[in-house]
Amino acid sequence: MIAEALAAVRSQLNDYLIRQFDLTEDIAVLSNLADTEGRSEERVANKVAITLVNVTQERNAMTNQRGSTGLSRSDISSPILVNVSILVSAHFSGVKYEHAVNLLSAVVGFFHATRVFDHANTPGLDTNIDKLIIELEDANTQDLSNLWSIHGGRYTPSVLYRLRVVSINADQIRGEIPSASEPETSVGGR
């Protein structure tokens, strides 16, 4: 479900940036910042990269589910609700640095105007996802420095967001629980 959520957000952001900047090719990509050897990912050059940086469990939502099927109840594995932190970074250097800043400003504007992604405004949203809520995360300079160091990249203009609540459900029935039967009543030994 995480991949589907990120793909939907990337698609919407990409479409917006293409319209805003009158572009002819995709500009937003899902990508690591560096390869496994620590070199910059080539596919992020002159792009806006969306990078998964953390996944945490949403602890404030109720997740118990039990379904009733007549004589028994099914104990359904409850979905796990997660928040996904993403780093959105603009990878342009030299004389294109100003373009990176402009793109990042457009990203902030887009996510400010589109805080909720649902089936009404995001046609490609997976049917198993009800909605996604995006929030700007506060990150100080030290946090950003640590984040960029962990991901092996050199700093480029970036902003950190939290994508709330992604539901991951294995749709597994763990077992059937028989319902209580009607009590038998008899009067006088009959």
N, C-alpha and C positions, 0 to 999 in steps of 0.2 A: 504494500500500500504506500510506502514511503516513495518509491520510485514513481508511482502513478501520480502522487500529489506533487512531487517536484516537477514532473513532466508537464502537468497542467499549468502550474505557475510559470514555468519557463516559456511555454507556448503563449500564454496571455501577455507576459512581459515582452517577449520577442515581437509579437504583433503590434503592440503599442509603440515600441521603439522604432520599428520599421515605418509606421505611419508618421510618427513625430519627426523623424529625421529624413524622411523620404528615401529610405534605403532600398536596395534591390536584392539583398541577400540577408540570411539570418544573421543576427547580431548577438543573441543570447544563447549560451550553451551551458549544459550541465557538465562540469568537469572538475577534476582535481586541479590544484594550483601547480603542483610539481609531479613529475613521474617518480617511480620508485628509486631512481638514482639521484633524486634531488634537483634534476634539471627542470626548468620551466616547461609546462605542457605547451606544445606547439599549437594545439587547437584553441588556446585562449588568446593568442596574439591578435590584437585588434578586435577583441570581442568583450562582451560583458559575461563574466563567468558566474554561475551559481554553484556554490560548493557546499556540500553537507558537512557541517562541522561538529554537530552533537545531536544526540537523541536522548530525551528524558521522558520519564513516565508522568502523565497528567494524573495527579493524585486527588484533584478536587471534583472529579466526575464520578457519578454512580455507574457501575458496570455490571451489576448482577442481572442475569437473564435466566428466566425459567419459563418454558413453554408448556402449556397444558394440551394434551391430546386425548381428552375423554377419560379413559380409565387409568391413564398414567401420565406422569409429567416427564418431560425430557430435561435433563440437566445439560444445558448448552454451555460450552466453553465461552466465558465472557470475553469480549474483545479487550485488548489492551489499548489504552488511549495514550498517545505519545505526542510530545512537542518536538519539533524538528528545528534546530538552529541552522540557518544558512547564512553564508557570507556571499554578498553580491559585490563583485569587484570589476572595475573597468581596466582592461589591460592595453593601454596605449602609451607609447613612450615618445620622447623627443618632442618634435613640433606638434604631435598629436595629443600631448598631455591635456591641453585645454579641452579637446574633444572628450577625453575620459571624464573630466570634471562635469562637463555638460550632460553626458550620458548618465552619470551617477545622480545628478540633480533630477533628471527625468525619471530615473528609477525610484527615487524617494517620492517624487510627485505621484507616480503611478500607484505605488503601494499605499500612499496616504489617501488617494481617491478610491482605491479598490482594496478595502480592508477585509472584505469577505469574498471568497470564491465559492460559488454554489452552482447548481445546475442551470439557474436562470442566466448568469453572466459568464459562465465557463462551460460552453457546450461539450468540450472534450473531457470534462471531469468524470472520472471513473464512477460507475453506478454504485459502487460500494462505499464511496465517500459522500457523506451528506453535505458537508461544507468545510472550508478551511478558513481560518482567521489568521491574518498576518499582522505582526506587531514589531515595531522598531525596538531593538534591544539596546540598552545603554551599555557602551563599552568604553572604558577609559584607555588612555594611550598604552598603559602597561598590559591590559587585557588584549588589545589588538596586537601588540608586539609579541606576546606569548602565542597568540593564535596564528599569526603569520609564521613564527618560528616552527611551531608544531607541524604546519603544513608545508614547510620547506620552500616557501616562496619569498620573494622580495616584495615589500609593500607597494601596493598600487591603491589608488582611491577606492575605498570600499565602505560598505555599510553592513551591519549585522542585523538580521531579522529572526524572529521566532515564528514558525508556522504552527499554529495550534489547531486543533486537536486532530491528529491522524489516527484513525481507528484501524487496528490490525486484528482481524478475527480469523481464526482457523476454521470457523464454521463446523466445528466438530461437536457432535453429541457424545458426551462422555458416558452416558448410560441412561437407562430408563428407571424411573422411580415409580413403583406402583402406587396408585391412589388408595386411600383408605376405603374399604368397602362399607356398605350400609350395615349398621348393626342389626343383628337378628333379635327380634323381641318375641317372647312367647309368654302367655299368661296361663298359669295353672298347669305347667308341664306339657303343654301341647306343642 
